[in-house]
């Protein structure tokens, strides 16, 4: 009799152990999180260069270069001496990826002030920075 009473208790213990093992979250390696997007603060931009009228390169800090792709041509972007960044509704930092609400502001004598919407922001790798033409390096 003692042996029969022990068998249901062992079965209940094994079932409880299996249930708790199944209820555990997957190990950390199995959980996937999207990689964090790189961002920069507007106040850390120290220089800029434009190879054409639809792409702007920014020097951020000492070694970072960021490429801003504009929605359309921004007249005389490659000739102006000053540009501004206006991040409406996104704060004062700009992150990689599509960026609605970020504008490049250019003031030109002939055209006046123009706002050029940014459609994509990307941080360049050191190899991409080295491959930039001399006139496009900020």
C-alpha positions in Angstrom: 0.0 0.0 0.0 2.7 2.4 0.8 4.1 1.9 -2.6 0.9 2.8 -4.4 0.6 6.0 -2.3 4.1 7.0 -3.4 3.4 6.6 -7.1 0.7 9.3 -7.4 2.8 11.8 -5.4 5.8 11.2 -7.7 3.5 11.6 -10.7 2.1 14.9 -9.4 5.6 16.2 -8.6 6.8 15.3 -12.2 3.8 17.0 -13.7 4.3 20.1 -11.7 8.0 20.2 -12.6 7.1 19.8 -16.3 4.5 22.6 -16.1 6.9 25.1 -14.5 9.6 24.3 -17.1 7.2 24.9 -19.9 6.1 28.2 -18.3 9.7 29.6 -18.1 10.5 32.4 -20.6 12.9 31.4 -23.4 16.6 31.9 -22.7 18.1 35.3 -23.5 19.7 34.1 -26.7 16.3 33.0 -28.0 14.7 36.4 -27.4 15.2 38.8 -30.3 15.2 42.5 -29.9 15.5 44.9 -32.8 18.9 46.6 -32.8 18.9 50.1 -31.2 19.0 52.9 -33.8 22.0 55.2 -33.7 21.1 58.8 -33.0 22.9 62.1 -32.7 22.2 65.5 -31.0 21.8 68.4 -33.3 24.0 70.5 -31.1 26.9 68.1 -31.8 27.0 68.8 -35.5 30.3 70.6 -36.3 30.5 70.7 -40.1 28.6 69.8 -43.2 29.3 69.2 -46.9 27.0 68.6 -49.9 28.2 66.7 -52.9 24.9 67.6 -54.8 21.6 69.2 -54.1 19.8 66.2 -52.6 22.5 64.7 -50.2 23.9 66.4 -47.2 26.8 65.0 -45.1 27.2 66.0 -41.5 30.3 65.8 -39.2 29.1 64.9 -35.7 31.6 64.9 -33.0 35.2 63.9 -34.0 34.8 60.8 -36.1 31.1 60.3 -37.1 29.7 61.3 -40.5 26.0 61.1 -41.2 24.3 61.1 -44.6 20.9 62.9 -44.9 18.9 62.1 -48.1 16.5 64.9 -49.0 13.1 64.5 -50.5 13.9 66.7 -53.5 16.6 69.0 -54.8 17.4 71.8 -52.3 18.6 74.7 -54.5 22.2 75.8 -54.0 22.7 73.3 -51.1 26.2 72.6 -52.5 27.0 76.4 -52.5 25.7 77.8 -49.2 27.9 78.4 -46.2 25.3 77.9 -43.5 22.5 75.3 -43.0 20.2 74.6 -40.2 18.4 71.5 -39.0 14.8 71.7 -37.8 13.5 68.6 -36.0 9.8 69.4 -35.6 8.1 67.1 -33.1 11.1 64.7 -32.7 13.1 66.7 -30.1 16.7 67.7 -30.6 18.2 64.3 -31.5 17.9 62.7 -34.9 18.0 58.9 -35.4 18.8 56.6 -38.3 16.0 55.6 -40.7 13.2 57.4 -42.3 12.7 60.8 -40.5 9.5 62.6 -41.1 9.6 66.0 -39.4 13.3 66.7 -40.0 14.1 69.6 -42.4 17.3 71.1 -43.6 16.8 74.9 -43.6 18.8 76.8 -46.2 18.9 80.6 -46.6 20.1 81.8 -50.0 20.2 85.3 -51.4 18.4 84.3 -54.6 15.8 81.9 -53.3 15.4 83.1 -49.7 14.7 80.6 -47.0 13.8 77.2 -48.1 12.9 74.0 -46.1 14.1 70.8 -47.6 12.5 67.7 -46.0 14.8 64.8 -45.0 13.5 61.3 -46.0 16.4 59.2 -44.7 19.3 59.5 -42.2 22.2 57.0 -42.0 25.4 56.9 -40.1 28.3 56.0 -42.4 30.9 53.4 -41.6 34.6 54.3 -41.5 35.1 52.6 -44.9 32.2 54.6 -46.4 33.7 57.8 -45.0 37.1 57.0 -46.6 35.4 56.4 -49.9 33.6 59.8 -50.0 34.9 62.2 -52.7 37.0 65.0 -51.3 34.3 67.7 -51.8 31.7 65.6 -50.0 33.7 65.1 -46.7 32.6 67.4 -43.9 
